Amino acid sequence: MSRKKKAEEEQKIVKDFSEPVKTPEEYEKQIYDLQQLLEISRSLCTTLELHTLI
C-alpha cells in the first residue's frame, strides 16, 4: 500500500472516532424523523412499500 493511501486510511479511522457519540434519545428522534419522512414519501407516491425499502 502506498504511503498516501495509508495516510488516507489512517485519517478516515481518526475521523470515524472523532464523531460525537449519540445518546439513545438522539437515536430515537432520528428514527422518529425518518419514520415521518417515510410516511410523507408514501403519501406522495403510492408505489412505495415499506417492505421493499427495508
mmCIF file of the N, C-alpha and C atoms, coordinates in Angstrom:
data_MODEL
# 
_entry.id   MODEL 
# 
loop_
_atom_site.group_PDB 
_atom_site.id 
_atom_site.type_symbol 
_atom_site.label_atom_id 
_atom_site.label_alt_id 
_atom_site.label_comp_id 
_atom_site.label_asym_id 
_atom_site.label_entity_id 
_atom_site.label_seq_id 
_atom_site.pdbx_PDB_ins_code 
_atom_site.Cartn_x 
_atom_site.Cartn_y 
_atom_site.Cartn_z 
_atom_site.occupancy 
_atom_site.B_iso_or_equiv 
_atom_site.pdbx_formal_charge 
_atom_site.auth_seq_id 
_atom_site.auth_comp_id 
_atom_site.auth_asym_id 
_atom_site.auth_atom_id 
_atom_site.pdbx_PDB_model_num 
ATOM 1   N N  . MET A 1 1  ? 0.849   -1.178 0.000  1.00 0.00 ? 1  MET A N  1 
ATOM 2   C CA . MET A 1 1  ? 0.000   0.000  0.000  1.00 0.00 ? 1  MET A CA 1 
ATOM 3   C C  . MET A 1 1  ? 0.892   1.238  0.000  1.00 0.00 ? 1  MET A C  1 
ATOM 4   N N  . SER A 1 2  ? 0.536   2.198  -0.826 1.00 0.00 ? 2  SER A N  1 
ATOM 5   C CA . SER A 1 2  ? 1.344   3.405  -0.911 1.00 0.00 ? 2  SER A CA 1 
ATOM 6   C C  . SER A 1 2  ? 1.188   4.242  0.359  1.00 0.00 ? 2  SER A C  1 
ATOM 7   N N  . ARG A 1 3  ? 2.172   5.108  0.578  1.00 0.00 ? 3  ARG A N  1 
ATOM 8   C CA . ARG A 1 3  ? 2.138   5.961  1.774  1.00 0.00 ? 3  ARG A CA 1 
ATOM 9   C C  . ARG A 1 3  ? 0.917   6.871  1.768  1.00 0.00 ? 3  ARG A C  1 
ATOM 10  N N  . LYS A 1 4  ? 0.590   7.408  0.601  1.00 0.00 ? 4  LYS A N  1 
ATOM 11  C CA . LYS A 1 4  ? -0.557  8.316  0.509  1.00 0.00 ? 4  LYS A CA 1 
ATOM 12  C C  . LYS A 1 4  ? -1.846  7.579  0.869  1.00 0.00 ? 4  LYS A C  1 
ATOM 13  N N  . LYS A 1 5  ? -2.005  6.396  0.334  1.00 0.00 ? 5  LYS A N  1 
ATOM 14  C CA . LYS A 1 5  ? -3.210  5.606  0.595  1.00 0.00 ? 5  LYS A CA 1 
ATOM 15  C C  . LYS A 1 5  ? -3.285  5.224  2.074  1.00 0.00 ? 5  LYS A C  1 
ATOM 16  N N  . LYS A 1 6  ? -2.136  4.869  2.645  1.00 0.00 ? 6  LYS A N  1 
ATOM 17  C CA . LYS A 1 6  ? -2.109  4.509  4.054  1.00 0.00 ? 6  LYS A CA 1 
ATOM 18  C C  . LYS A 1 6  ? -2.477  5.714  4.919  1.00 0.00 ? 6  LYS A C  1 
ATOM 19  N N  . ALA A 1 7  ? -1.969  6.880  4.582  1.00 0.00 ? 7  ALA A N  1 
ATOM 20  C CA . ALA A 1 7  ? -2.283  8.105  5.331  1.00 0.00 ? 7  ALA A CA 1 
ATOM 21  C C  . ALA A 1 7  ? -3.779  8.421  5.234  1.00 0.00 ? 7  ALA A C  1 
ATOM 22  N N  . GLU A 1 8  ? -4.367  8.218  4.052  1.00 0.00 ? 8  GLU A N  1 
ATOM 23  C CA . GLU A 1 8  ? -5.802  8.450  3.882  1.00 0.00 ? 8  GLU A CA 1 
ATOM 24  C C  . GLU A 1 8  ? -6.615  7.506  4.749  1.00 0.00 ? 8  GLU A C  1 
ATOM 25  N N  . GLU A 1 9  ? -6.197  6.250  4.805  1.00 0.00 ? 9  GLU A N  1 
ATOM 26  C CA . GLU A 1 9  ? -6.889  5.263  5.649  1.00 0.00 ? 9  GLU A CA 1 
ATOM 27  C C  . GLU A 1 9  ? -6.810  5.654  7.118  1.00 0.00 ? 9  GLU A C  1 
ATOM 28  N N  . GLU A 1 10 ? -5.627  6.097  7.558  1.00 0.00 ? 10 GLU A N  1 
ATOM 29  C CA . GLU A 1 10 ? -5.460  6.499  8.945  1.00 0.00 ? 10 GLU A CA 1 
ATOM 30  C C  . GLU A 1 10 ? -6.320  7.708  9.269  1.00 0.00 ? 10 GLU A C  1 
ATOM 31  N N  . GLN A 1 11 ? -6.415  8.677  8.350  1.00 0.00 ? 11 GLN A N  1 
ATOM 32  C CA . GLN A 1 11 ? -7.257  9.852  8.563  1.00 0.00 ? 11 GLN A CA 1 
ATOM 33  C C  . GLN A 1 11 ? -8.721  9.452  8.665  1.00 0.00 ? 11 GLN A C  1 
ATOM 34  N N  . LYS A 1 12 ? -9.126  8.479  7.858  1.00 0.00 ? 12 LYS A N  1 
ATOM 35  C CA . LYS A 1 12 ? -10.514 8.019  7.891  1.00 0.00 ? 12 LYS A CA 1 
ATOM 36  C C  . LYS A 1 12 ? -10.826 7.389  9.244  1.00 0.00 ? 12 LYS A C  1 
ATOM 37  N N  . ILE A 1 13 ? -9.902  6.585  9.753  1.00 0.00 ? 13 ILE A N  1 
ATOM 38  C CA . ILE A 1 13 ? -10.102 5.941  11.050 1.00 0.00 ? 13 ILE A CA 1 
ATOM 39  C C  . ILE A 1 13 ? -10.212 6.992  12.151 1.00 0.00 ? 13 ILE A C  1 
ATOM 40  N N  . VAL A 1 14 ? -9.333  7.976  12.133 1.00 0.00 ? 14 VAL A N  1 
ATOM 41  C CA . VAL A 1 14 ? -9.374  9.042  13.135 1.00 0.00 ? 14 VAL A CA 1 
ATOM 42  C C  . VAL A 1 14 ? -10.686 9.807  13.029 1.00 0.00 ? 14 VAL A C  1 
ATOM 43  N N  . LYS A 1 15 ? -11.133 10.085 11.832 1.00 0.00 ? 15 LYS A N  1 
ATOM 44  C CA . LYS A 1 15 ? -12.384 10.811 11.631 1.00 0.00 ? 15 LYS A CA 1 
ATOM 45  C C  . LYS A 1 15 ? -13.556 10.011 12.188 1.00 0.00 ? 15 LYS A C  1 
ATOM 46  N N  . ASP A 1 16 ? -13.561 8.702  11.957 1.00 0.00 ? 16 ASP A N  1 
ATOM 47  C CA . ASP A 1 16 ? -14.648 7.858  12.468 1.00 0.00 ? 16 ASP A CA 1 
ATOM 48  C C  . ASP A 1 16 ? -14.751 7.948  13.981 1.00 0.00 ? 16 ASP A C  1 
ATOM 49  N N  . PHE A 1 17 ? -13.617 7.989  14.672 1.00 0.00 ? 17 PHE A N  1 
ATOM 50  C CA . PHE A 1 17 ? -13.627 8.041  16.124 1.00 0.00 ? 17 PHE A CA 1 
ATOM 51  C C  . PHE A 1 17 ? -13.877 9.447  16.654 1.00 0.00 ? 17 PHE A C  1 
ATOM 52  N N  . SER A 1 18 ? -13.712 10.462 15.830 1.00 0.00 ? 18 SER A N  1 
ATOM 53  C CA . SER A 1 18 ? -13.878 11.829 16.298 1.00 0.00 ? 18 SER A CA 1 
ATOM 54  C C  . SER A 1 18 ? -15.334 12.297 16.251 1.00 0.00 ? 18 SER A C  1 
ATOM 55  N N  . GLU A 1 19 ? -16.218 11.505 15.652 1.00 0.00 ? 19 GLU A N  1 
ATOM 56  C CA . GLU A 1 19 ? -17.620 11.889 15.610 1.00 0.00 ? 19 GLU A CA 1 
ATOM 57  C C  . GLU A 1 19 ? -18.211 11.750 17.008 1.00 0.00 ? 19 GLU A C  1 
ATOM 58  N N  . PRO A 1 20 ? -19.075 12.701 17.396 1.00 0.00 ? 20 PRO A N  1 
ATOM 59  C CA . PRO A 1 20 ? -19.657 12.630 18.739 1.00 0.00 ? 20 PRO A CA 1 
ATOM 60  C C  . PRO A 1 20 ? -20.571 11.414 18.893 1.00 0.00 ? 20 PRO A C  1 
ATOM 61  N N  . VAL A 1 21 ? -20.605 10.888 20.098 1.00 0.00 ? 21 VAL A N  1 
ATOM 62  C CA . VAL A 1 21 ? -21.453 9.739  20.401 1.00 0.00 ? 21 VAL A CA 1 
ATOM 63  C C  . VAL A 1 21 ? -22.871 10.238 20.642 1.00 0.00 ? 21 VAL A C  1 
ATOM 64  N N  . LYS A 1 22 ? -23.844 9.568  20.024 1.00 0.00 ? 22 LYS A N  1 
ATOM 65  C CA . LYS A 1 22 ? -25.235 9.978  20.186 1.00 0.00 ? 22 LYS A CA 1 
ATOM 66  C C  . LYS A 1 22 ? -25.845 9.283  21.399 1.00 0.00 ? 22 LYS A C  1 
ATOM 67  N N  . THR A 1 23 ? -26.752 9.992  22.029 1.00 0.00 ? 23 THR A N  1 
ATOM 68  C CA . THR A 1 23 ? -27.486 9.414  23.152 1.00 0.00 ? 23 THR A CA 1 
ATOM 69  C C  . THR A 1 23 ? -28.657 8.605  22.606 1.00 0.00 ? 23 THR A C  1 
ATOM 70  N N  . PRO A 1 24 ? -29.216 7.724  23.420 1.00 0.00 ? 24 PRO A N  1 
ATOM 71  C CA . PRO A 1 24 ? -30.397 6.966  22.963 1.00 0.00 ? 24 PRO A CA 1 
ATOM 72  C C  . PRO A 1 24 ? -31.547 7.887  22.541 1.00 0.00 ? 24 PRO A C  1 
ATOM 73  N N  . GLU A 1 25 ? -31.700 9.005  23.231 1.00 0.00 ? 25 GLU A N  1 
ATOM 74  C CA . GLU A 1 25 ? -32.760 9.948  22.870 1.00 0.00 ? 25 GLU A CA 1 
ATOM 75  C C  . GLU A 1 25 ? -32.539 10.536 21.478 1.00 0.00 ? 25 GLU A C  1 
ATOM 76  N N  . GLU A 1 26 ? -31.280 10.807 21.151 1.00 0.00 ? 26 GLU A N  1 
ATOM 77  C CA . GLU A 1 26 ? -30.974 11.341 19.820 1.00 0.00 ? 26 GLU A CA 1 
ATOM 78  C C  . GLU A 1 26 ? -31.271 10.305 18.738 1.00 0.00 ? 26 GLU A C  1 
ATOM 79  N N  . TYR A 1 27 ? -30.946 9.033  19.022 1.00 0.00 ? 27 TYR A N  1 
ATOM 80  C CA . TYR A 1 27 ? -31.270 7.975  18.069 1.00 0.00 ? 27 TYR A CA 1 
ATOM 81  C C  . TYR A 1 27 ? -32.778 7.816  17.918 1.00 0.00 ? 27 TYR A C  1 
ATOM 82  N N  . GLU A 1 28 ? -33.507 7.899  19.023 1.00 0.00 ? 28 GLU A N  1 
ATOM 83  C CA . GLU A 1 28 ? -34.965 7.792  18.959 1.00 0.00 ? 28 GLU A CA 1 
ATOM 84  C C  . GLU A 1 28 ? -35.563 8.912  18.120 1.00 0.00 ? 28 GLU A C  1 
ATOM 85  N N  . LYS A 1 29 ? -35.041 10.132 18.291 1.00 0.00 ? 29 LYS A N  1 
ATOM 86  C CA . LYS A 1 29 ? -35.533 11.258 17.499 1.00 0.00 ? 29 LYS A CA 1 
ATOM 87  C C  . LYS A 1 29 ? -35.223 11.061 16.025 1.00 0.00 ? 29 LYS A C  1 
ATOM 88  N N  . GLN A 1 30 ? -34.020 10.567 15.741 1.00 0.00 ? 30 GLN A N  1 
ATOM 89  C CA . GLN A 1 30 ? -33.642 10.317 14.348 1.00 0.00 ? 30 GLN A CA 1 
ATOM 90  C C  . GLN A 1 30 ? -34.545 9.251  13.727 1.00 0.00 ? 30 GLN A C  1 
ATOM 91  N N  . ILE A 1 31 ? -34.829 8.204  14.467 1.00 0.00 ? 31 ILE A N  1 
ATOM 92  C CA . ILE A 1 31 ? -35.725 7.152  13.973 1.00 0.00 ? 31 ILE A CA 1 
ATOM 93  C C  . ILE A 1 31 ? -37.110 7.724  13.725 1.00 0.00 ? 31 ILE A C  1 
ATOM 94  N N  . TYR A 1 32 ? -37.608 8.520  14.667 1.00 0.00 ? 32 TYR A N  1 
ATOM 95  C CA . TYR A 1 32 ? -38.931 9.136  14.515 1.00 0.00 ? 32 TYR A CA 1 
ATOM 96  C C  . TYR A 1 32 ? -38.970 10.022 13.260 1.00 0.00 ? 32 TYR A C  1 
ATOM 97  N N  . ASP A 1 33 ? -37.937 10.846 13.094 1.00 0.00 ? 33 ASP A N  1 
ATOM 98  C CA . ASP A 1 33 ? -37.877 11.735 11.928 1.00 0.00 ? 33 ASP A CA 1 
ATOM 99  C C  . ASP A 1 33 ? -37.857 10.937 10.627 1.00 0.00 ? 33 ASP A C  1 
ATOM 100 N N  . LEU A 1 34 ? -37.092 9.853  10.600 1.00 0.00 ? 34 LEU A N  1 
ATOM 101 C CA . LEU A 1 34 ? -37.026 9.028  9.392  1.00 0.00 ? 34 LEU A CA 1 
ATOM 102 C C  . LEU A 1 34 ? -38.363 8.340  9.118  1.00 0.00 ? 34 LEU A C  1 
ATOM 103 N N  . GLN A 1 35 ? -39.048 7.913  10.180 1.00 0.00 ? 35 GLN A N  1 
ATOM 104 C CA . GLN A 1 35 ? -40.371 7.318  10.003 1.00 0.00 ? 35 GLN A CA 1 
ATOM 105 C C  . GLN A 1 35 ? -41.348 8.337  9.431  1.00 0.00 ? 35 GLN A C  1 
ATOM 106 N N  . GLN A 1 36 ? -41.255 9.568  9.898  1.00 0.00 ? 36 GLN A N  1 
ATOM 107 C CA . GLN A 1 36 ? -42.127 10.619 9.379  1.00 0.00 ? 36 GLN A CA 1 
ATOM 108 C C  . GLN A 1 36 ? -41.839 10.887 7.901  1.00 0.00 ? 36 GLN A C  1 
ATOM 109 N N  . LEU A 1 37 ? -40.567 10.896 7.546  1.00 0.00 ? 37 LEU A N  1 
ATOM 110 C CA . LEU A 1 37 ? -40.200 11.079 6.142  1.00 0.00 ? 37 LEU A CA 1 
ATOM 111 C C  . LEU A 1 37 ? -40.747 9.956  5.271  1.00 0.00 ? 37 LEU A C  1 
ATOM 112 N N  . LEU A 1 38 ? -40.698 8.724  5.799  1.00 0.00 ? 38 LEU A N  1 
ATOM 113 C CA . LEU A 1 38 ? -41.257 7.593  5.058  1.00 0.00 ? 38 LEU A CA 1 
ATOM 114 C C  . LEU A 1 38 ? -42.762 7.754  4.864  1.00 0.00 ? 38 LEU A C  1 
ATOM 115 N N  . GLU A 1 39 ? -43.443 8.186  5.897  1.00 0.00 ? 39 GLU A N  1 
ATOM 116 C CA . GLU A 1 39 ? -44.890 8.391  5.802  1.00 0.00 ? 39 GLU A CA 1 
ATOM 117 C C  . GLU A 1 39 ? -45.219 9.472  4.769  1.00 0.00 ? 39 GLU A C  1 
ATOM 118 N N  . ILE A 1 40 ? -44.474 10.547 4.789  1.00 0.00 ? 40 ILE A N  1 
ATOM 119 C CA . ILE A 1 40 ? -44.686 11.624 3.808  1.00 0.00 ? 40 ILE A CA 1 
ATOM 120 C C  . ILE A 1 40 ? -44.422 11.105 2.401  1.00 0.00 ? 40 ILE A C  1 
ATOM 121 N N  . SER A 1 41 ? -43.334 10.360 2.249  1.00 0.00 ? 41 SER A N  1 
ATOM 122 C CA . SER A 1 41 ? -42.987 9.803  0.932  1.00 0.00 ? 41 SER A CA 1 
ATOM 123 C C  . SER A 1 41 ? -44.077 8.864  0.438  1.00 0.00 ? 41 SER A C  1 
ATOM 124 N N  . ARG A 1 42 ? -44.598 8.032  1.351  1.00 0.00 ? 42 ARG A N  1 
ATOM 125 C CA . ARG A 1 42 ? -45.667 7.103  0.967  1.00 0.00 ? 42 ARG A CA 1 
ATOM 126 C C  . ARG A 1 42 ? -46.918 7.852  0.527  1.00 0.00 ? 42 ARG A C  1 
ATOM 127 N N  . SER A 1 43 ? -47.217 8.935  1.206  1.00 0.00 ? 43 SER A N  1 
ATOM 128 C CA . SER A 1 43 ? -48.417 9.679  0.838  1.00 0.00 ? 43 SER A CA 1 
ATOM 129 C C  . SER A 1 43 ? -48.258 10.378 -0.510 1.00 0.00 ? 43 SER A C  1 
ATOM 130 N N  . LEU A 1 44 ? -47.024 10.695 -0.865 1.00 0.00 ? 44 LEU A N  1 
ATOM 131 C CA . LEU A 1 44 ? -46.776 11.351 -2.154 1.00 0.00 ? 44 LEU A CA 1 
ATOM 132 C C  . LEU A 1 44 ? -46.675 10.352 -3.301 1.00 0.00 ? 44 LEU A C  1 
ATOM 133 N N  . CYS A 1 45 ? -46.254 9.151  -2.991 1.00 0.00 ? 45 CYS A N  1 
ATOM 134 C CA . CYS A 1 45 ? -46.071 8.146  -4.027 1.00 0.00 ? 45 CYS A CA 1 
ATOM 135 C C  . CYS A 1 45 ? -46.628 6.819  -3.537 1.00 0.00 ? 45 CYS A C  1 
ATOM 136 N N  . THR A 1 46 ? -47.711 6.381  -4.075 1.00 0.00 ? 46 THR A N  1 
ATOM 137 C CA . THR A 1 46 ? -48.373 5.176  -3.591 1.00 0.00 ? 46 THR A CA 1 
ATOM 138 C C  . THR A 1 46 ? -47.620 3.898  -3.941 1.00 0.00 ? 46 THR A C  1 
ATOM 139 N N  . THR A 1 47 ? -46.595 3.995  -4.783 1.00 0.00 ? 47 THR A N  1 
ATOM 140 C CA . THR A 1 47 ? -45.843 2.778  -5.133 1.00 0.00 ? 47 THR A CA 1 
ATOM 141 C C  . THR A 1 47 ? -44.797 2.426  -4.083 1.00 0.00 ? 47 THR A C  1 
ATOM 142 N N  . LEU A 1 48 ? -44.538 3.294  -3.123 1.00 0.00 ? 48 LEU A N  1 
ATOM 143 C CA . LEU A 1 48 ? -43.565 2.987  -2.084 1.00 0.00 ? 48 LEU A CA 1 
ATOM 144 C C  . LEU A 1 48 ? -44.195 2.034  -1.063 1.00 0.00 ? 48 LEU A C  1 
ATOM 145 N N  . GLU A 1 49 ? -43.534 0.950  -0.831 1.00 0.00 ? 49 GLU A N  1 
ATOM 146 C CA . GLU A 1 49 ? -43.962 -0.010 0.185  1.00 0.00 ? 49 GLU A CA 1 
ATOM 147 C C  . GLU A 1 49 ? -42.833 -0.190 1.185  1.00 0.00 ? 49 GLU A C  1 
ATOM 148 N N  . LEU A 1 50 ? -43.153 -0.225 2.466  1.00 0.00 ? 50 LEU A N  1 
ATOM 149 C CA . LEU A 1 50 ? -42.130 -0.299 3.492  1.00 0.00 ? 50 LEU A CA 1 
ATOM 150 C C  . LEU A 1 50 ? -41.252 -1.534 3.330  1.00 0.00 ? 50 LEU A C  1 
ATOM 151 N N  . HIS A 1 51 ? -41.828 -2.694 3.085  1.00 0.00 ? 51 HIS A N  1 
ATOM 152 C CA . HIS A 1 51 ? -41.017 -3.919 2.996  1.00 0.00 ? 51 HIS A CA 1 
ATOM 153 C C  . HIS A 1 51 ? -40.053 -3.890 1.828  1.00 0.00 ? 51 HIS A C  1 
ATOM 154 N N  . THR A 1 52 ? -40.347 -3.149 0.769  1.00 0.00 ? 52 THR A N  1 
ATOM 155 C CA . THR A 1 52 ? -39.393 -3.055 -0.348 1.00 0.00 ? 52 THR A CA 1 
ATOM 156 C C  . THR A 1 52 ? -38.286 -2.056 -0.069 1.00 0.00 ? 52 THR A C  1 
ATOM 157 N N  . LEU A 1 53 ? -38.510 -1.128 0.863  1.00 0.00 ? 53 LEU A N  1 
ATOM 158 C CA . LEU A 1 53 ? -37.489 -0.143 1.202  1.00 0.00 ? 53 LEU A CA 1 
ATOM 159 C C  . LEU A 1 53 ? -36.477 -0.695 2.192  1.00 0.00 ? 53 LEU A C  1 
ATOM 160 N N  . ILE A 1 54 ? -36.887 -1.640 2.995  1.00 0.00 ? 54 ILE A N  1 
ATOM 161 C CA . ILE A 1 54 ? -36.005 -2.147 4.053  1.00 0.00 ? 54 ILE A CA 1 
ATOM 162 C C  . ILE A 1 54 ? -35.283 -3.397 3.578  1.00 0.00 ? 54 ILE A C  1 
# 
